[in-house]
Amino acid sequence: MSPFLSQEVPLSWYLLLSALLFTLGVVGFLIKRNLITVFMSIELMLNGVNLSFVTFAHQWHAVKGQIFVFFVMMVAAAEAAVGLAIIIAVFRARATLAVDRIDLMKL
Amino acid sequence: MNRPYHLWLIPLLPLAGFLINGLLGKRLPKFLVTTVALLAPLAAFGVVLNAAFLTLTPMELRSWNGPGPIPRLVSVPYLESFGTWINIGALHIDFSFVLDQLSLVMLLVVTGVGFLIHIYSVGYMKEDAGYARYFSYLNLFLFFMTTLVLAGNALVMFVGWEGVGLASYLLIGFWFSKTSAADAGKKAFIVNRIGDVGFLIGMFLLLANFGTLTFSEIAAKLAANPGWTGGVLTAIALCLLLGATGKSAQLPLYIWLPDAMEGPTPVSALIHAATMVTAGVYMIARNHVLFDHSPFALNTVAIIGAATALFAATIALVQTDIKRVLAYSTISQLGYMFLGCGVAAYSAAVFHLMTHAFFKALLFLAAGSVIHGLSGQQDLRKMGGLRKKMPITFWTMTMGVIAIAGIPPFAGFFSKDAILYSAFQQGSLGKVLYFVGLVTAALTAFYMFRLWYLTFTGESRDPHSHPHESPWSMLGPLVILAVLSIGGGWIGIDRFGSFLSAVTGPTIDPATAPGGKSLDIGLSVVAVAVALIGWFVAHLFYGKKTQRPAELAAALPAGYKLLANKYYVDEFYGATVIKPLMATSTYLLGWFVDKAILGGAAWLLGGIATFAGALLQRWQSGNLRSYAAWLAAGAAAVLLFVVVPWSTVWPVSLDFVWKVAGH
């Protein structure tokens, strides 16, 4: 094992990356107009959270955090399936994916 | 040998009739409806007759066996209990029936006269579309009336009491498409409610002071404390009296009875003359121990009775509707019964109740026959000359008129005489009341013979009328009731009184009181003379076609107007009770409370919600990114709240706020 590799990456780096990913997701969610991009932003947020879960699990040698990650991935997979189905249905009905124009619920 | 009476059958048979005709009557053929309707009271009457036979037999044996203990088939009072009805803490009320001499007499009258009137109704209501409905109501009435009479405690009596009120309401408003009939039904119901409040409060007071509503237990407790008079007993007696004045149409609550004549005539005969309206008298006789312990209440009963008797008799003098004359006459005769109760001559009152049931039912049914024969004509001024056209109605009604006028040897004489004699014995107040009763007797004879002359003698005053005699289903009951009106009084008050004495206490027997016999005969002669004078005056006025009535009315316009308008009592109540009530309901309760306060509060709440909704609705833009922005802002706010150490920013701890708030 090389000395370079033996040097551990500090905890804060992981957390910073995690926060960065999450913030990117939030910003993308707020500013993008394409429904698919918005959807991908949500995935980004989820993975940002996943990263911090894994980090802490490794740090504290707690397996619970890792289990949580699996749960999140499972839910995200299900969500992706349902969400993409909705997106396709919306596109078929409205011929658009611009979120600002999908406003049928508005009074 | 102890044969049971099966008292439960007496009310349940009419109830079965009510259920069958009420539920299936419309689908059943008419003769089946008639059969059911007649069988129910007939069977009930049979059960009562059986009970009467069982009760009366030992009296027969007494004369056979001479001295020594009397073998009894069944002893009265005979109690039939159907288990506990209410059992809460100290309050324990059974659903029980009691048969004693008093309830036996009442039952005989109710089911016997009731059955005759059922027969009569078959002829009278033959053409009516509501035939089955009519008979179901009539059977319902008998159910409640027999429950009332048989009741072993005040609460069961109250059930019957309210039930007969319901039946009365249904039958007064039987032709409900007529506004006046519907209004009369409501009036009867509402005025009776006022009396019922008295009855209810009386029952509460009984419960509070005696801890029981059972008549026999109350009597036993009072017998154990002979010195207990007045005070709360007066209050109880007066409350019960209020109930009785409502049901028995006495001052000041009599106003519903004349209007009740809107119902079919057999109903007026059964409910509003013979049976239901006597429930008040029955109730006082049933609770007479309470009244006996309160001289004030007794005097009140006597004064109300005498005043009502005179008051109603004067109104009856000038009424032109044949049924209204009889209605006021009923009120007047009920006044006699109250007078009898008020002078503690309960058996005399019940005696008059019985004879009155015979002759007043007869008079009403005969009047119904006249109305039937004239195709609905009720106005005395348009009758006349019916003697030849309706001979049987004429003769039976004549018997009734003589009976109510108090001319011997007809039934009314004996009972009225017994009441007047008892009143005369009761000190100076009694003498005054006796005199009032005597004047009323003269007035009674006058207005009854006036009715008789106007209806049957002379020439017909309506050229368009084609009178015809009624069918035998109507005349049969008339004949039977006429026989009872003649012979019903021959039993005599002394024998009747001694029969009832087990329930109503000893009566003053004219035969044994010192100087009683001669006084009794003297008073009887006076009463008969007075009645004959009444007849004579009526003969002078109405015997031939004269102008005397019109002249008298013209000579005393104010007096005539006062009587013709029934002393303006309805108007007086309208102005003093109904109008303020209506105004309060319309303005204070309707406009202020309902519309302003309740409506305003509802409007305000609704307005706030609508306004808030209108504001919040803008939030729901339907724009996904605006939702997301709010979501992010909210999350940021929560984060801010959690992360920032607020106690350093704003040095008031939440604990402190918690404590200040009082925890």
Interface residues (C-beta under 8 A of the other chain):
Chain A: V26 F29 L30 I31 R33 V38 V99 D100 I102 D103 L104 M105 K106 L107
Chain B: Q617 Q620 S621 G622 N623 L624 R625 A628 A629 A632
